[in-house]
Amino acid sequence: MNLPPAPSFRLDGKRALVAGASSGIGLACATALASHGAEVTLAARSTGKLAEIAGAFTDKGWSAKSLALDVADVAATEAAVDAHGPFDILINSAGLARHSPALETSEADFDAVNDLNFKGAYFLTRAVARGLIAAGKPGSLINITSQMGQVGGIDRAVYCGTKHAVEGFTKAMAIEWGPHSIRVNTIAPTFIRTPLAEQTLAIPERRAWIEDKIKLGRVGELSDITGAAVYLASDSASLVTGTSLLIDGGWTAD
């Protein structure tokens, strides 16, 4: 009897670029990819922490390199991807939040968040795809967005706008690059327990609002994200493109 083949989540022989890899979701995703066999390039604006992380990866027998990369600098990002690619996998976890009531948003805050979360994400994704197409290779490109790319949030008009934008260009890019076997998806988490999120969770009324909205009744952990990253990066997700994998505990189910 021929049984259906079991899916493999191994990433051996694949090169991954993880932007925003120095902490939080980016670091967790980089760790997960490396533990499944990928050669990971850890990218962030500051390389000091990255060298320490790369050393920890090497100590575990994993393959890792570090790369100084400011995703908001489009020209430098394109040059870096061109010089160090092609990459089979992209995980872009570089992001910025400057929350305020919409009536109080400054132009400087708007530009800073937009330049990184939307413009930077767009051109980073394009740069990795361009390298894959030139090399005639398939790939999996993943942007970390947010449940706020599906709904609205208190004091988050700019942040929500940028995340909605990434969800939109993901679908368009998936259509354009599907013929090249390049998949483009997003992972959209709810509030995940990171040092950045703790600033919001420390406010009792905000924490109560968050826990009420999450139907499973708890804030997310980094381990809730990493399985999705490995899945979308692997060949087990070979028919998944143009979609958003919500990890929101049911927040958007209403």
N, C-alpha and C positions, 0 to 999 in steps of 0.2 A: 504494500500500500504506500502510495506517495503522499506524504503529509505536506501541508503548506509550509513553505520556508519561514522560519522565525526571523523577525526583523533584527538588523544589527544597528547598534548605535555607536559603533567604533568609528573613529575619525583618523585612523592611521594613514599617513601619507598626505594629509591635507594641511594646508597652511592657513592659519586664522589670524586676522587682525582684530584686536579688541581695543576700541577707543574708550577712554575713561576707565582704564584698567587698574588705576592706582588705589581704588577703594570701592566699597559698596557693591552694587549690582555688577558693575564691570569686572571687578576683581573676582567675584563669585563665578561669573560666567567663564572668565579666562581659566580659572582653576578647574572647572568642570570639563571644558574642552580639552585642556592639557591632560587631564586624568583619563580621557577617552582616546588619547593617542595623537591629538593634533599638535602640530608645531605652532606655538602661539607667539605672536608679536604683541607685546604689551605696550600700549600707547597712551600717553597722557602729556599734559603740558609740562609737568616737572618730572625729570627722570630720576631724581634721587630716590624716591620710594620704589620706582620701578626696578632699579638695580637690586634692591633688597628682595623684591618679589621674585624676580627672575632667578636669583640665587636660591631661593626656597624651592622653586620649581625644579631647578637643576639637581638639588639635593634629593629630590624624590625620583630622579631619573626621567623627568619630563623635559621636553625641548622648549626653550623660551628665549626670546630676545626682547630688548627694550628699545623704544623709539620715542623721541620727543615729538609731540604732535599737538598742535592747537587747531582743533577742527574748525574754529571760527575764521582761521586764516586760510582762505580757499586756495590761493596760489601755492602756499607752502604744503598744504595737505595733498594737493594733486602731485606736486613734485615728489613728496615722500612716498606716496603710493606707487608712483611710476618707478621710483628707484628701488623699492624694496619688494614690490609685488612680482607676479600676480598672486593674489590671495584667493583661496578657494572659499573662504568663509569670512564674513564681516559681522562683527557684533559692535554696534555703536551705542555705547552707554554714556557718552559725553553729553552732559545736559546742564541746564541752569534754571533756577527758579528765583524770581523776585516778586513775591506776592504782595498785592495791595488792592484796595478797592479800585474798580475801573475808573472812577472819577478822580483818583489820585495818582494814576500811572504816569510816571515821567517818561519823556521821550527817550532819555538815556537808558532807562530800564527796559523799555520796549525794544530798543535796538539791540541791547546786549543779549536779551533772551532770544530774540528772533534770529540774530546772527549765528548763534550756536545751535539752538534747538531745531530751527527750520533750514535756514540757508546752509549752515555747516553740514547738517545731516544730508541734505540734498546732494551737495557736491562731493561729499565723502562717498556716499553710495554710488554716485555716478563714476567717480574715479576708480573704485574697485571693479565695477562692472566693465568699464572701458578696458582695464587690464585683462580681464577674463576674456572679453570678446576678441581682443587682439591676439591672445594666446590660443583661442579656440577651445576654451575650457568651460565646463559648467560651474555653477557656484550657488552658494546660499548667502543672501545678504539680509541681515536682521537689524532693525532699528528698535531700540528700547523706547517705547512711547509711554503711555499711561492710560488708565481707565479714563482719565481726563481728556483723552483724545476721542472719547465716545459721548461724554456728558459734559456738564458744566460743574464748576466748583466755586466755593466762596473765596473771594479775593484772588481768583485765578484766571481772569479773562485773557491775559497775555499768554500765560502758560498753556491754557486750554487751546487757544488759537494756534500755537505752534504745534501742539501734539495732534490736533485735528488735521493740520497741514501735512504732517508726516504720514498720517494714515491715508490721506488723499494721494500723495505722490507715490506711495507704496503700490497702490492699485494700478496707477498709470505705468509705472516702471515695470511691474510684473507683466503687464500686457505687452509692452514693447520688447522686453528681453526674454519672454518665454520661448521664442524660436531659437534662442541661443542656449536654452536649458539653464538659464539663470533664474533662480527663485528669489523673490523679494517679499519679505513678511515683516510683521512687527510683533513684539511681545508687549502687552499692555497690562502692567501690574497695578494693583491697588497700593495702598500705603504699605511699604515694606520697612521693617525695622532696620534702619541704618542711622548713623549719626546725624545725617541731614533731616531725616524724618522725625527724629526724636524732638526736634525743636517744635514741631507741630503737636506731637503726641504729649508733650509736657504741659500743654494748655488743656485743662480739664474739660471745658465745653467743646473744644475741637475733638478731643479724644472720644467723648461721648457721641458726637455726631458721626465720627468715623466708624465706631463699633456698632452703631445703630444701622448704618448703611451696609456694612459687610454682613451678609446673611449667615455666614459661617461663624460670626461672632468673635473673630480674632484678627489682629493685624498680621500681615504677611511676614514671612521670614525669607532670608536669602535662598534657603534651600527650596523654597516654593518656586523659584524662578529658574534654577539651573537645569532641571530636567527638561523644561521647555526649550532652553537654548540648545542643549545637546540634540534633542529631537529634531528641531528645525534645521540644525546644521548638518544632520546625518542624512544618509540615503533613505532612511526609513520615512522621511518626509518628502520623498521625491515627487509627489503629486500635490504638494501644498505650496501655493504661491498666491500672492495678492490678498492675503488675509491677515487678520489680527488675532493673535492667541491671547485672549483675556484671562488673566490670573487675578481675579478681583473678588473672590469669595462670594460672588453673586451680587455685587454692588450694582451692576448695570442690568440685572434681570428684571427690574421694575419696568 
